[in-house]
């Protein structure tokens, strides 16, 4: 007589994976890292090129944001760039029916970031060069004065700019109110005091034609100065702005 022996299969412990599974599934972050590692295997040069592009473009965006750029535009650009990188990395390791890697993913991966850099870096360099140049604001300085001026008169000078820089250099010119009395100009002295902003109460003194430099601080758009005239008794003169510029 034949006895049928039935063996009951032991059920897997609670929480264990299916047969052949070595353990619990890794987290999504670890799975993503493994996919990136597998995709980048054998294509490290292209991967490092992509990372260099990411660092360059995102770094430029961070600098632009620090300088007052639109946070929304920076965020959208960064998200699009990261999404592009996430989409391209898996394509690096893809193989065609013949087992060969397709050429277009690496080609796109190289050409598109390089095109962005080819346009962006010269544009950034041009902007940086233009931004580093002094800004001529002589035509923006307004003098609150009624000619002619005499000894101990004070003139109020004001300046508003939409391109603020931390330093102002200004030069005043004094001319005789009466052209027949030129002797008044050589003995004239000016005392210029900043009366507003972070550089308030800075005092500079000198003859007409002297460059007076004032530290304004970052982001100052309105500058106010007072000019005290020290002229010889009986002299009448006119005051004007010879030059004024903002720089770093």
SULHUUR-V562043 format. One record per residue. PSI is psi in whole degrees, 0 to 359 (* if undefined). D_LAST is the distance of its C-alpha to the last C-alpha in Angstrom with 1 decimal. Layout:
# SULHUUR-V562043
psi=PSI d_last=D_LAST
psi=PSI d_last=D_LAST
This chain:
# SULHUUR-V562043
psi=137 d_last=105.1
psi=129 d_last=101.4
psi=126 d_last=99.0
psi=122 d_last=95.6
psi=119 d_last=93.0
psi=123 d_last=89.9
psi=124 d_last=86.7
psi=126 d_last=84.1
psi=133 d_last=80.6
psi=130 d_last=78.4
psi=143 d_last=75.7
psi=148 d_last=72.2
psi=154 d_last=70.7
psi=132 d_last=68.6
psi=351 d_last=65.0
psi=156 d_last=65.7
psi=182 d_last=64.7
psi=166 d_last=67.1
psi=137 d_last=69.3
psi=350 d_last=67.3
psi=134 d_last=64.2
psi=348 d_last=62.8
psi=191 d_last=61.3
psi=150 d_last=59.2
psi=141 d_last=56.7
psi=163 d_last=53.1
psi=164 d_last=50.4
psi=327 d_last=48.6
psi=320 d_last=45.4
psi=321 d_last=47.5
psi=319 d_last=49.3
psi=319 d_last=46.0
psi=321 d_last=44.9
psi=322 d_last=48.2
psi=318 d_last=48.0
psi=318 d_last=44.6
psi=315 d_last=46.0
psi=321 d_last=49.1
psi=325 d_last=47.2
psi=350 d_last=44.8
psi=126 d_last=47.7
psi=1 d_last=48.0
psi=43 d_last=44.7
psi=327 d_last=42.1
psi=313 d_last=40.1
psi=321 d_last=39.7
psi=316 d_last=39.0
psi=326 d_last=36.2
psi=317 d_last=34.8
psi=317 d_last=34.9
psi=321 d_last=33.2
psi=320 d_last=30.4
psi=318 d_last=29.9
psi=313 d_last=29.9
psi=318 d_last=27.4
psi=310 d_last=25.0
psi=315 d_last=25.4
psi=324 d_last=25.5
psi=318 d_last=22.4
psi=321 d_last=20.5
psi=321 d_last=22.0
psi=319 d_last=20.9
psi=317 d_last=17.2
psi=321 d_last=17.5
psi=320 d_last=19.4
psi=326 d_last=16.7
psi=4 d_last=14.2
psi=17 d_last=16.9
psi=169 d_last=19.4
psi=120 d_last=23.1
psi=325 d_last=24.8
psi=316 d_last=28.1
psi=319 d_last=27.1
psi=316 d_last=25.6
psi=318 d_last=28.8
psi=317 d_last=31.1
psi=316 d_last=29.5
psi=318 d_last=29.7
psi=318 d_last=33.3
psi=321 d_last=34.3
psi=318 d_last=33.0
psi=322 d_last=34.8
psi=321 d_last=37.9
psi=315 d_last=37.8
psi=317 d_last=37.7
psi=326 d_last=40.5
psi=329 d_last=42.6
psi=327 d_last=42.2
psi=314 d_last=42.8
psi=332 d_last=46.5
psi=341 d_last=47.1
psi=320 d_last=46.2
psi=2 d_last=49.4
psi=145 d_last=51.7
psi=147 d_last=54.7
psi=182 d_last=56.8
psi=330 d_last=60.6
psi=4 d_last=60.9
psi=358 d_last=58.8
psi=146 d_last=55.9
psi=134 d_last=52.3
psi=151 d_last=51.3
psi=333 d_last=48.7
psi=326 d_last=46.8
psi=311 d_last=45.1
psi=324 d_last=43.3
psi=312 d_last=42.6
psi=319 d_last=41.0
psi=326 d_last=39.2
psi=315 d_last=37.6
psi=315 d_last=37.2
psi=308 d_last=35.6
psi=322 d_last=32.7
psi=324 d_last=32.2
psi=319 d_last=32.1
psi=315 d_last=29.5
psi=323 d_last=27.3
psi=328 d_last=28.1
psi=317 d_last=26.7
psi=317 d_last=24.0
psi=313 d_last=22.3
psi=322 d_last=21.9
psi=317 d_last=20.7
psi=318 d_last=18.1
psi=319 d_last=17.1
psi=316 d_last=17.0
psi=317 d_last=14.9
psi=321 d_last=12.3
psi=314 d_last=12.3
psi=324 d_last=12.2
psi=334 d_last=9.4
psi=348 d_last=7.1
psi=148 d_last=8.4
psi=147 d_last=7.6
psi=119 d_last=9.9
psi=120 d_last=12.8
psi=18 d_last=14.1
psi=323 d_last=16.8
psi=349 d_last=19.5
psi=348 d_last=18.5
psi=125 d_last=18.9
psi=130 d_last=22.4
psi=126 d_last=24.4
psi=86 d_last=27.3
psi=155 d_last=29.6
psi=111 d_last=33.2
psi=150 d_last=33.9
psi=165 d_last=35.2
psi=148 d_last=33.3
psi=179 d_last=35.1
psi=136 d_last=34.6
psi=9 d_last=33.0
psi=146 d_last=31.9
psi=131 d_last=28.7
psi=134 d_last=26.6
psi=127 d_last=24.5
psi=132 d_last=21.3
psi=150 d_last=19.8
psi=132 d_last=17.1
psi=135 d_last=17.0
psi=147 d_last=14.6
psi=3 d_last=15.1
psi=72 d_last=11.7
psi=144 d_last=9.7
psi=160 d_last=6.0
psi=357 d_last=5.7
psi=138 d_last=5.9
psi=131 d_last=8.8
psi=122 d_last=10.6
psi=145 d_last=14.2
psi=132 d_last=17.4
psi=150 d_last=20.9
psi=139 d_last=24.1
psi=128 d_last=27.5
psi=151 d_last=30.7
psi=134 d_last=34.3
psi=326 d_last=35.8
psi=109 d_last=39.0
psi=342 d_last=38.6
psi=356 d_last=41.8
psi=63 d_last=40.1
psi=348 d_last=37.2
psi=344 d_last=37.8
psi=328 d_last=35.9
psi=315 d_last=32.4
psi=331 d_last=32.3
psi=9 d_last=33.0
psi=139 d_last=30.4
psi=152 d_last=27.6
psi=139 d_last=24.9
psi=115 d_last=23.7
psi=129 d_last=20.6
psi=132 d_last=20.2
psi=133 d_last=17.9
psi=14 d_last=20.5
psi=161 d_last=19.0
psi=188 d_last=16.6
psi=333 d_last=15.3
psi=32 d_last=14.5
psi=146 d_last=18.0
psi=21 d_last=20.2
psi=134 d_last=17.7
psi=131 d_last=19.8
psi=142 d_last=19.1
psi=146 d_last=22.1
psi=175 d_last=22.9
psi=161 d_last=24.8
psi=140 d_last=24.1
psi=350 d_last=21.7
psi=140 d_last=19.5
psi=118 d_last=15.7
psi=124 d_last=15.0
psi=132 d_last=11.6
psi=136 d_last=11.3
psi=120 d_last=9.6
psi=329 d_last=10.1
psi=169 d_last=9.8
psi=140 d_last=9.5
psi=11 d_last=11.6
psi=122 d_last=12.5
psi=345 d_last=14.2
psi=127 d_last=16.3
psi=138 d_last=15.6
psi=134 d_last=18.6
psi=151 d_last=19.3
psi=135 d_last=22.7
psi=115 d_last=23.6
psi=128 d_last=26.8
psi=127 d_last=28.8
psi=93 d_last=30.9
psi=164 d_last=33.3
psi=150 d_last=36.7
psi=135 d_last=39.6
psi=357 d_last=40.9
psi=141 d_last=37.9
psi=126 d_last=36.5
psi=168 d_last=33.1
psi=143 d_last=30.7
psi=138 d_last=27.0
psi=167 d_last=24.5
psi=118 d_last=20.8
psi=319 d_last=20.3
psi=154 d_last=16.7
psi=133 d_last=13.7
psi=154 d_last=10.3
psi=139 d_last=7.2
psi=184 d_last=3.8
psi=* d_last=0.0
